[in-house]
Amino acid sequence: MQVSAFDFDLPPERIALRPAVPRDASRLLVVKPGAPFEDRTARDLADLLAPGDVLVFNDTKVIPAQLEGLRDRAGAEPVRFSATLHMREAPDRWRAFVKGARKLRSGDRVLFPGSAPSTTPLGALVAEKGEDGEITLVFDRAGPDLDVALMMVGHIPLPPYIAARRAEDEHDRADYQTVYARENGAVAAPTAGLHFTPGLLDRLEARGIGRHFVTLHVGAGTFLPMKVDDTNDHKMHAEVGHVSAETAEALNAVRAAGSRVVAVGTTSLRLLESATGEDGLIRPFAGATDIFITPGYRFRAVDLLMTNFHLPKSTLFMLVSAFSGLDTMRAAYAHAIASGYRFYSYGDTSLLHPA
C-alpha cells in the first residue's frame, strides 16, 4: 500500500506534552466498526470489558538511554555527539542511533561523562557502523554495573515530538513509566499502559478481568519516520521480547473458554502475534521480532486493542488500521481531533474492536 494512504492532518495543539492527572482521568475513545464512537475515560475500562476477559500488559521498564558523548581519539579534538541506545545485544553491548555518527569510525573510543560522581567516566568502543546513523557500542562495564552507570549519566529519551517542544525534567522519570514496569530495557514507554493506576487495576480485578504480563523492550526505531513510498519497501527495526510458557498456556485457555484477550498497547499485540502460529495457538517466545502489520494482516491472538493515538504515516497507525479498518480509523481520528482528544505518548487512549 502507499504510505500516503495513512496520512492525516493533526493540529500541533493536539499533541500532549504532559500526561493526565490522575492517569486514569485520560479520555478513552471506543471504536467499534459499523457503530457510533463512544467517548469515555480510561477509568471506565472495567465497565467496557466482561468478566473472564484478560488484559495483557508489557512490563518493560524505560531506561535512561539518551547519552551525550565525546569522541576520544588520540591527537584529535574531542567531538560531541548524541546517542540513543535501542537494542541490547550482550551485557556490555548496545546498538544505538547516533546524531553525529559521521564523526565516528569503527575503533573509536567514546566517553559519556554525564553527571556521575566518579573520576572514571563511562566509556565505550565503536565496534561497528551501520546504516542511518546506527552504531554498535561495546562499553567498559557490563551487566548491573553498566545499568547503574546509565542511570547516573543517561536521560529519559522523550519522543521527538515532545523533546522538540520542551526539555526533559524530573517528572518524566516517573511519568514516562507504567506503574507495573519491572524489566529494564526499553528506550520508549509502552504508552497505552500509562493510563493505569493501582485503583484502576483494583477495579478491573474486582470485576473478574484477569491480567498477564509479557515483555517487549521497545526500541527507538518506533520513532523513526517512514522513508519509503510503499509499505512493501519498509523494514522494521527488531525488538527483543519474551512470552513465558505459563502466560501462553493461560491465554490459550482464555480464548478456548470464549473470553477475550485484550492487548494493552501495540507492543503487547505485536509480541503476541509474533508468538502465535497459524493454528491460533500462542506459544512461548524469546527473541527478536520485526513483525510489520498492515491492512490485510489476519490477527491470530488478540481480540481487543487498547492503544494511544499515533502519528500520521506511522507503522503504528498502519497497525491500528489493519485491526479496525483504515476507513474506520480515519473516521475515528477525525472524531478525536474534532473532539479535543490529546495525541501521542502522553495523550489519550482508545479501545479498538476488530474489523
SULRAJO-V375059 format. One record per residue. SS is DSSP state (~ for helix, > for strand, _ for the rest). PHI is phi in whole degrees, 0 to 359 (* if undefined). OMEGA is omega as a letter, one per 40 degrees, with the letter a starting at -180 (none if undefined). Layout:
SS_PHI_OMEGA, SS_PHI_OMEGA
This chain:
__*_i, >_285_a, ~_300_a, ~_298_i, ~_295_a, ~_253_i, __270_i, __201_a, __269_i, __237_i, __297_a, ~_304_a, ~_290_i, ~_276_a, >_277_a, __283_i, __259_i, __220_i, __283_i, __292_i, __231_e, __291_a, ~_302_a, ~_278_i, ~_276_i, __297_a, >_281_a, >_225_i, >_259_i, >_271_a, >_242_i, __238_a, __308_i, __87_a, __235_i, __297_i, __289_i, >_243_i, >_265_a, >_231_i, >_235_a, ~_300_a, ~_289_i, ~_277_a, ~_304_a, ~_300_a, ~_281_a, ~_268_i, __247_a, __245_i, __306_a, __99_i, __295_a, >_228_i, >_269_i, >_245_a, >_257_i, >_265_a, __267_i, >_298_a, >_241_a, >_288_i, __255_i, __284_a, __264_i, >_269_a, >_237_i, >_257_a, >_237_i, >_229_i, >_284_a, __244_a, __261_a, __303_i, __78_a, __234_i, __293_i, __301_i, >_237_a, >_275_i, >_206_a, >_235_a, >_237_i, >_241_i, >_296_i, >_222_i, >_207_i, >_274_a, >_253_a, >_198_a, __305_a, __241_a, >_231_i, >_229_i, >_275_a, >_214_i, >_266_a, >_236_i, >_276_a, __99_a, ~_298_a, ~_296_i, ~_279_a, __249_i, __222_a, __304_a, __96_i, __295_i, >_265_i, >_232_a, >_237_i, >_234_a, __293_i, __50_a, __236_a, __293_i, __282_a, __218_i, __280_a, __244_a, __291_i, >_297_a, >_234_i, >_203_i, >_249_i, >_280_a, >_275_a, >_213_i, >_240_i, __250_a, __266_i, __57_i, __79_i, >_272_i, >_227_i, >_248_a, >_250_i, >_249_a, >_277_a, __271_i, __211_a, __220_i, ~_56_a, ~_301_i, ~_297_i, ~_291_i, ~_301_i, ~_297_i, ~_298_i, ~_296_i, ~_300_a, ~_276_a, ~_251_a, __272_i, >_236_i, __294_a, __279_i, __300_i, __305_a, ~_301_a, ~_286_i, ~_263_a, ~_300_i, __288_a, __245_i, __198_a, __277_i, __297_i, __220_a, __295_i, __292_a, ~_293_a, ~_297_i, ~_264_a, ~_295_a, __265_a, __211_i, __288_a, __287_a, __249_a, __298_a, __211_a, >_251_a, >_301_i, >_155_a, >_274_i, __248_i, __213_a, __284_i, __282_a, ~_291_i, ~_299_i, ~_285_a, ~_291_a, ~_274_a, __268_i, __238_i, ~_305_i, ~_295_i, ~_294_i, ~_298_i, ~_294_i, ~_295_i, ~_296_i, ~_296_a, ~_296_i, __276_i, __87_i, __262_a, >_278_i, >_213_i, >_223_a, >_237_i, >_235_a, >_231_i, >_229_a, __281_a, __293_a, __258_i, ~_294_i, ~_301_i, ~_297_a, ~_263_a, __288_i, __288_i, __289_a, __247_a, __236_i, __264_a, >_239_a, ~_299_i, ~_295_a, ~_264_a, __269_i, __246_i, __284_i, __282_a, __284_i, >_227_a, >_264_a, >_218_a, >_209_i, >_237_a, __284_i, ~_298_a, ~_295_i, ~_293_i, ~_301_a, ~_297_a, ~_295_a, ~_290_i, ~_299_i, ~_293_i, ~_300_a, ~_290_i, ~_296_i, __277_i, __91_i, __268_a, __249_i, >_265_a, >_249_i, >_279_i, >_269_i, __100_i, ~_292_i, ~_291_i, ~_298_a, ~_297_a, ~_297_i, ~_291_i, ~_298_i, ~_294_i, ~_293_a, __269_a, >_251_a, __275_i, __298_i, __278_i, __84_i, __268_i, >_277_a, __238_i, __304_a, >_216_i, >_208_a, >_149_a, >_264_i, >_227_i, __234_a, __302_a, __237_a, __254_i, __229_i, __309_a, __109_i, __291_i, __257_a, __287_a, __243_a, __241_a, __242_a, __258_i, >_221_a, >_226_i, >_260_a, >_204_i, >_283_a, __265_a, __254_a, __288_i, __300_i, __58_i, __266_i, ~_297_a, ~_284_i, ~_293_i, ~_296_i, ~_297_a, ~_293_i, ~_291_i, ~_293_a, ~_285_a, ~_249_a, __102_a, ~_297_a, ~_298_i, ~_298_a, ~_288_i, ~_297_i, ~_292_i, ~_296_i, ~_291_i, ~_298_i, ~_297_a, ~_297_i, ~_296_a, ~_294_a, __265_i, __83_i, __295_i, __261_a, >_256_i, __77_a, __304_a, __265_a, __270_a, __279_a, >_224_a, >_214_i, >_240_a, >_259_i, >_262_a, __284_i, __290_none
